[in-house]
Amino acid sequence: MDVLLTGATGFVGANVARVLVADGCRVRVLARPASSLGALEGCRVEVVRGDILEPAHSDCPGRVGPEPRPRP
C-alpha cells in the first residue's frame, strides 16, 4: 500500500511511519522545508518537502488540504 503521511517529523508521526514501513507500506512523508528530519533517521521513507498551506510548494496537480490563509 502507498501512504502519504503528514506530521512525520514529530515524535508520534515518526513512529507511525516506522510502523507503516514495518507493515510493508511504501511511505512518502510531507515535511515543511525547515523541518528537521532527525526523527526519521534510519526510516526508509521518501521525503517530499512542502507545505500544504503554501500551494507554491506543492508538486501535486490538485489541491490537498485546507484553503491557504495568510500567516501572521
C-alpha positions as CSV (number, residue, x, y, z in Angstrom):
1,M,0.0,0.0,0.0
2,D,1.2,3.5,-0.8
3,V,0.8,6.0,2.1
4,L,1.2,9.8,2.2
5,L,1.9,10.8,5.8
6,T,1.9,14.4,7.2
7,G,3.4,15.2,10.6
8,A,6.0,12.5,10.3
9,T,8.8,14.7,11.6
10,G,7.3,14.7,15.0
11,F,7.5,12.0,17.7
12,V,4.1,10.4,17.0
13,G,4.3,10.8,13.2
14,A,7.8,9.3,13.0
15,N,6.7,6.2,15.0
16,V,3.6,5.9,12.8
17,A,5.9,6.0,9.7
18,R,8.1,3.2,11.2
19,V,5.1,1.0,11.9
20,L,3.8,1.5,8.3
21,V,7.2,0.7,6.8
22,A,7.4,-2.4,9.1
23,D,4.0,-3.5,7.8
24,G,5.3,-3.3,4.2
25,C,3.8,0.1,3.2
26,R,5.6,2.4,0.8
27,V,5.6,5.7,2.8
28,R,6.0,9.2,1.4
29,V,6.2,11.9,4.0
30,L,5.4,15.6,3.5
31,A,7.7,17.7,5.6
32,R,8.0,21.5,5.7
33,P,11.1,22.9,4.2
34,A,12.5,24.0,7.5
35,S,11.6,20.8,9.5
36,S,14.3,18.6,10.9
37,L,14.3,15.0,9.6
38,G,16.1,13.7,12.7
39,A,13.1,11.8,14.0
40,L,13.0,9.8,10.7
41,E,16.7,8.8,10.7
42,G,17.1,5.2,9.6
43,C,13.4,5.0,8.4
44,R,13.0,4.0,4.8
45,V,10.6,6.7,3.7
46,E,10.5,9.1,0.7
47,V,10.6,12.7,1.9
48,V,8.8,15.4,-0.1
49,R,9.5,19.0,1.1
50,G,6.4,21.2,1.0
51,D,3.7,22.9,3.0
52,I,0.0,22.2,2.3
53,L,-0.8,25.8,3.4
54,E,1.5,27.1,0.6
55,P,0.3,25.8,-2.8
56,A,3.5,27.0,-4.5
57,H,5.4,24.4,-2.5
58,S,3.2,21.5,-3.7
59,D,4.1,19.3,-6.7
60,C,0.6,17.9,-6.6
61,P,-1.6,18.6,-9.6
62,G,-4.7,19.1,-7.4
63,R,-5.3,20.7,-4.1
64,V,-5.0,18.8,-0.9
65,G,-5.8,20.3,2.4
66,P,-7.4,23.4,3.5
67,E,-7.6,26.7,1.6
68,P,-4.5,28.8,2.2
69,R,-4.7,31.5,4.7
70,P,-2.2,34.3,5.4
71,R,0.2,33.5,8.2
72,P,0.6,36.1,11.0
